[in-house]
Amino acid sequence: MLCSCSVSEPASVGGRVSIAYLRSLIVDSSETITKDFTIAGRVVANDYCGELSRAFILADESGGIEVKVDAEDILVDELVPLFSSVELRCSGLSLGREGRRVVLGAEPTDDYVVDRIAVAELMSRIIYLGDSATPPEAARLSIGQIDYDDLFRYVELSDIVLIAEEHDLDWCDWDPLTAQHTTSVRHFTDGRDTISFVTSGACSYAGERIPTTKVRCIGVVDSYAGDIAFRITGYQIEAKED
């Protein structure tokens, strides 16, 4: 199970560290990694279903981090497949703070906290530890247990239901001016607490009707418009019969 753990790992000249420890190194809006650290884990989100654009989320037992990729004409999933196990060499990359989100990318050259990593550079930094068609085990949490410390954590939410006001809605709204679906927010509740679900308008199921029965969903904790949100990954949603 992917769960939180201590980040009190000793600083050294390098070596493999947990993702939580790597994230703890940022003290400003952007921080270049000077030591030869590596991180390893499972790819728990990418653009396999169009759910995440030009990025992937790598998670280990301590948490997760979003890695920005400069991929315009190729799917990130073709580079780092969903659920694969990889090790990433981080020396020379930069950590950036986007609100409460900590992301990993190339050193910034403009107004962004990090730049996107060029595909050729990413491939030189990645070691594949194994591919798997089986998703990793997600941390089973209730809505009320999730907070900002869980950003990018791989999580399972069970026995939740779409709020009544949003019945008869699709996952994403349709914009007649652009003739495209737009990234949209829906809301699910367990009867006590409610959480926002953010879904990319580019995902493969954007126009599908949302189930109105209780569901089990697996994905990552994210934030949207400054609030905690949940993002389904690999379209892992199972509707239960009434």
C-alpha positions as CSV (number, residue, x, y, z in Angstrom):
1,M,0.0,0.0,0.0
2,L,1.3,3.5,-0.8
3,C,1.2,5.4,2.4
4,S,2.9,8.3,4.1
5,C,6.3,7.9,5.9
6,S,9.0,9.9,7.5
7,V,11.1,12.2,5.4
8,S,14.1,12.3,7.8
9,E,16.5,10.6,5.5
10,P,20.2,11.6,5.9
11,A,21.5,14.1,3.3
12,S,24.5,12.7,1.4
13,V,26.3,13.0,-1.9
14,G,23.6,11.0,-3.6
15,G,21.8,7.7,-3.8
16,R,18.1,6.7,-3.9
17,V,15.8,8.7,-1.6
18,S,12.1,8.6,-1.1
19,I,9.9,10.9,-3.0
20,A,8.7,12.5,0.2
21,Y,12.4,13.3,1.1
22,L,13.0,14.8,-2.3
23,R,9.9,17.0,-2.0
24,S,11.1,18.2,1.4
25,L,14.2,19.8,-0.2
26,I,12.3,22.7,-1.7
27,V,12.4,25.9,0.4
28,D,11.6,28.5,-2.2
29,S,9.4,28.6,-5.3
30,S,12.1,26.7,-7.3
31,E,15.1,24.6,-6.2
32,T,17.7,23.0,-8.3
33,I,18.8,19.5,-7.2
34,T,22.6,19.5,-6.9
35,K,23.2,16.1,-5.3
36,D,23.0,12.8,-7.3
37,F,19.7,11.7,-5.9
38,T,17.4,9.2,-7.6
39,I,13.8,8.3,-6.9
40,A,12.0,5.1,-7.8
41,G,8.4,4.1,-7.9
42,R,5.4,3.3,-10.0
43,V,3.9,5.5,-12.7
44,V,0.4,6.0,-11.3
45,A,-0.9,8.7,-13.7
46,N,0.0,9.9,-17.3
47,D,-1.8,10.6,-20.5
48,Y,-2.8,6.9,-21.2
49,C,-6.5,8.0,-21.2
50,G,-5.8,11.6,-21.7
51,E,-6.2,12.3,-18.0
52,L,-2.9,14.3,-17.6
53,S,-1.2,16.4,-20.2
54,R,2.6,16.3,-20.8
55,A,3.4,14.9,-17.4
56,F,3.4,11.7,-15.4
57,I,3.1,11.1,-11.6
58,L,5.6,8.8,-10.0
59,A,4.7,7.4,-6.6
60,D,6.4,5.3,-3.9
61,E,5.4,4.3,-0.3
62,S,6.0,7.9,0.9
63,G,3.9,9.8,-1.7
64,G,4.1,11.0,-5.3
65,I,5.4,13.8,-7.5
66,E,4.4,15.2,-10.9
67,V,7.2,15.1,-13.5
68,K,6.8,17.6,-16.3
69,V,7.7,16.4,-19.8
70,D,8.1,18.4,-23.1
71,A,6.1,15.9,-25.2
72,E,4.2,17.5,-28.0
73,D,3.9,14.8,-30.7
74,I,4.2,11.7,-28.6
75,L,2.2,10.2,-25.7
76,V,4.0,10.3,-22.4
77,D,2.6,6.8,-21.9
78,E,4.8,5.6,-24.8
79,L,7.9,6.8,-22.8
80,V,6.9,5.8,-19.3
81,P,3.9,3.5,-19.5
82,L,1.1,3.6,-16.9
83,F,1.9,1.4,-13.9
84,S,5.5,0.7,-15.0
85,S,8.3,0.8,-12.4
86,V,11.0,3.3,-13.0
87,E,14.0,4.9,-11.4
88,L,14.6,8.6,-12.2
89,R,18.0,10.4,-11.9
90,C,17.3,13.8,-10.4
91,S,20.6,15.7,-10.3
92,G,20.4,18.9,-12.3
93,L,16.6,18.9,-12.4
94,S,14.5,21.4,-10.4
95,L,11.7,21.2,-7.9
96,G,9.0,23.8,-8.3
97,R,6.1,24.9,-6.1
98,E,2.8,25.4,-7.8
99,G,0.6,26.5,-4.9
100,R,0.8,23.5,-2.6
101,R,1.9,21.2,-5.4
102,V,5.5,20.2,-5.7
103,V,6.5,19.3,-9.2
104,L,9.8,18.1,-10.9
105,G,11.1,19.4,-14.1
106,A,14.1,21.0,-15.9
107,E,15.7,24.2,-14.6
108,P,13.4,27.2,-15.2
109,T,14.4,29.6,-18.0
110,D,11.2,31.8,-18.0
111,D,8.3,32.6,-15.7
112,Y,7.5,29.0,-14.7
113,V,8.8,27.4,-11.6
114,V,10.2,24.5,-13.7
115,D,10.5,23.9,-17.4
116,R,9.4,20.7,-19.0
117,I,12.1,18.0,-19.4
118,A,13.0,17.3,-23.1
119,V,12.2,13.8,-24.2
120,A,15.8,12.9,-25.0
121,E,16.9,14.0,-21.6
122,L,14.2,12.2,-19.8
123,M,15.1,9.0,-21.6
124,S,18.7,9.4,-20.5
125,R,17.6,9.8,-16.9
126,I,15.1,6.9,-16.7
127,I,16.0,3.3,-15.7
128,Y,13.1,0.8,-16.3
129,L,12.7,-1.5,-13.3
130,G,9.8,-3.4,-14.8
131,D,6.5,-3.1,-16.6
132,S,3.2,-4.3,-15.2
133,A,-0.4,-4.5,-16.4
134,T,-1.4,-4.7,-12.8
135,P,-1.9,-1.4,-10.9
136,P,-0.1,-1.0,-7.6
137,E,-2.2,-1.2,-4.4
138,A,-3.7,2.2,-3.6
139,A,-4.0,3.6,-0.1
140,R,-7.6,3.2,1.0
141,L,-8.8,6.5,2.5
142,S,-12.0,8.1,3.3
143,I,-12.7,11.6,1.9
144,G,-12.3,13.1,5.4
145,Q,-8.8,11.6,5.8
146,I,-7.4,13.4,2.8
147,D,-5.5,16.7,3.2
148,Y,-2.8,18.6,1.4
149,D,0.0,16.3,2.7
150,D,-1.5,13.7,0.4
151,L,-1.0,15.6,-2.8
152,F,-0.1,13.2,-5.6
153,R,-0.7,10.2,-3.3
154,Y,-2.2,7.1,-5.1
155,V,-5.6,6.6,-3.4
156,E,-8.7,4.5,-3.5
157,L,-12.1,6.0,-2.5
158,S,-15.0,3.6,-2.0
159,D,-18.7,3.9,-1.5
160,I,-18.9,7.4,-2.7
161,V,-21.7,8.9,-4.9
162,L,-22.1,11.8,-7.2
163,I,-24.0,14.7,-5.4
164,A,-27.7,14.8,-6.4
165,E,-27.4,18.3,-8.0
166,E,-25.0,16.8,-10.6
167,H,-27.0,13.8,-11.7
168,D,-27.4,13.7,-15.5
169,L,-24.1,15.3,-16.1
170,D,-21.2,14.0,-18.1
171,W,-17.7,13.9,-16.7
172,C,-16.9,17.1,-18.6
173,D,-18.8,20.1,-20.0
174,W,-19.2,20.7,-23.7
175,D,-18.1,24.1,-25.1
176,P,-20.2,24.8,-28.2
177,L,-17.8,27.7,-29.2
178,T,-14.8,25.5,-29.4
179,A,-16.7,22.2,-30.1
180,Q,-14.6,20.6,-27.4
181,H,-15.0,19.2,-23.9
182,T,-13.5,21.4,-21.2
183,T,-11.7,20.4,-18.0
184,S,-14.5,20.2,-15.4
185,V,-15.1,19.7,-11.7
186,R,-17.7,17.3,-10.2
187,H,-18.4,16.5,-6.6
188,F,-18.7,13.1,-4.8
189,T,-19.8,12.5,-1.2
190,D,-19.7,9.6,1.2
191,G,-22.7,11.0,3.1
192,R,-20.5,13.0,5.5
193,D,-17.7,14.7,3.5
194,T,-17.5,15.9,-0.1
195,I,-14.6,16.0,-2.5
196,S,-14.1,17.6,-5.9
197,F,-13.2,15.4,-8.9
198,V,-11.3,17.2,-11.6
199,T,-11.4,15.6,-15.1
200,S,-9.5,16.8,-18.2
201,G,-11.6,17.7,-21.2
202,A,-9.1,15.8,-23.3
203,C,-9.7,12.5,-21.6
204,S,-11.2,9.6,-23.5
205,Y,-14.4,9.5,-21.4
206,A,-15.0,13.2,-21.2
207,G,-18.5,12.8,-22.8
208,E,-19.6,9.8,-20.8
209,R,-22.4,10.1,-18.3
210,I,-21.3,9.8,-14.7
211,P,-22.7,6.9,-12.7
212,T,-25.2,7.9,-10.1
213,T,-24.9,4.7,-8.0
214,K,-22.1,4.3,-5.4
215,V,-18.7,3.9,-7.0
216,R,-15.2,2.8,-6.2
217,C,-12.5,5.1,-7.7
218,I,-8.7,4.9,-7.9
219,G,-6.5,7.8,-8.7
220,V,-4.3,10.6,-7.3
221,V,-5.0,13.4,-4.9
222,D,-4.5,16.7,-6.7
223,S,-5.5,20.3,-6.3
224,Y,-7.5,22.5,-8.6
225,A,-8.2,26.2,-8.2
226,G,-6.4,26.0,-4.8
227,D,-8.6,23.3,-3.4
228,I,-8.0,19.6,-2.8
229,A,-9.3,17.5,-5.7
230,F,-9.2,13.9,-6.9
231,R,-8.1,12.8,-10.3
232,I,-9.1,9.4,-11.7
233,T,-6.2,7.6,-13.4
234,G,-6.4,4.8,-15.9
235,Y,-10.2,5.3,-15.8
236,Q,-10.3,3.2,-12.7
237,I,-13.9,3.5,-11.7
238,E,-16.3,0.7,-10.7
239,A,-20.0,1.4,-10.3
240,K,-22.0,-0.6,-7.9
241,E,-25.5,-1.8,-8.5
242,D,-28.3,-0.2,-6.7
